[in-house]
Amino acid sequence: MMRLLLVPVLIVLLAACKGKTKADTLFINGTVYTVDSAFSKTEAVAVKDGKIIGTGTTAELQQQFDAKETVDLQGKFMYPGFIDAHAHFYRYGLGLQTADLTGTTSWEDILHRLSEFNKVLAPAKGDWIIGRGWDQNDWAVKEFPTNEQLNKMFPDNPVILTRVDGHAAVVNDLALQQAGITAQTKLTGGDVFVANGKPTGVLIDNAIDLVSAKIPAANEKQIKDALMAAQKNCFAAGLTTIADCGIDYDDVLQIEKANASGDLKMRLYVMLSDAKKNYEAIFKRGKIKTDRLNVRSFKVYGDGALGSRGACLLEPYSDKANHYGFLLSNPEHFDSVAAVLYKNQFQMCTHAIGDSGNRTILNIYGKYLKETNDLRWRIEHAQVVNENDFALFGKYSIVPSVQPTHATSDMYWAEERLGPKRVKGAYAFNDLLKQNGWIPLGTDFPVEDIDPLKTFYAAVFRRDAKGWPEKGYQTENALTREATLRGMTIWAARSNFEENEKGSIEKGKFADFVVLDTDLMTASFEQVLKTTVLKTICGGETVYSK
């Protein structure tokens, strides 16, 4: 009798399965923020061949799909994979192979870290010693150091220690000698600090390039190791796409090789550096577009950084009389780049920090863009904007690409640099959002921390990790939670011309997700920084799991 009952039940089950659509993975019982146009929430997502084939309630999708694997999210929170709209993926990976100077509290602290790093590295005579991440604004004595101690510690090794933003460096005399830098060295868009008739070792902006050019290029193994190390840390942070801002075409070839081997799964939107060899190579080949790699833009440097007083201002720095900062190239250069990129239909992405730097680039962009358009030329950082210039972003459809943690890193001293009136146009994310109705967000890692949750925290709460200031920093320019999440997902994708394939959890898009233990839409500021990434899924594959 039992066998007779089993036969019809089995027939019913087989018939039910036969009518279902095949899927690879079914994610169920979650709180899924789709970040679609309605900012809707749902419970479940079906995935096949690395793409989303359905969304809906758990019951709906279980009835509709027959999946090889079912993942129960147990009420946890799924979002589109985070996209960092401005970072330095490859350079970050290389930096993991050098001395980490972030968080140092004094020049003496740096020297101690170098001493410890040197014991591990054990460099041969002539090998370069490289470090990055210091910020003199975090020290009790906020002046730039000099290199006497470096000369004593490393008489046989050239040393370069780059500031956290990459716009200042301290080098020893051996590095100066190899670069041919003397007290008489003069250059556009850079500075060599001199005291008592000799260089102190402090270099600003373009002066750093003279030394960097002498550092031996990374070999193929070092490059591969850098890409893999960067990918590992990005996946652990919930990132599935990175806009890598400013690398060479030769580096792109190495990325393609790592893609082809299947080792590099991170999706990269690469901006090529402003260099003749890169223009020649990519214009000859044409734009590159695969599921993992997109190359259709150039990164140009307009001016320096605010922290090193290299940002170009319309009026002198409030804390340094008669000093305006500087452009890193003549305006004619930016104009010529804009002309060639407009002609070849490539995106132009220009670093601009100071109000003069931003005005210069906005007006040059406007010369070519002329009116509203969909070319998505970007200004990276848009950090200090004159009140009369905000409207130019909307007039010419120029995309402000900003990094919220810059505001909370700089808020301790920004007013000293800019004064109480001018600082109101700094880190003005909400004012910038109003111009086009959307704004991509990034971190600028390794200048800032790689963690996109800190981007969310800084954008929404405008406080530091200790909750200071209690009411937030210039909160009139805080972003809403929804705008911030959009800025880290769909708007970041849009800034890369990729909104039709990623940035939201919708049918037909890549199955790129991050699962958190916290609801970012309701969490307190304390809870946001305690949030844990539970899973990162890229192309339907779990690439990180807690």
Disulfide bonds with the S-S distance in Angstrom:
none
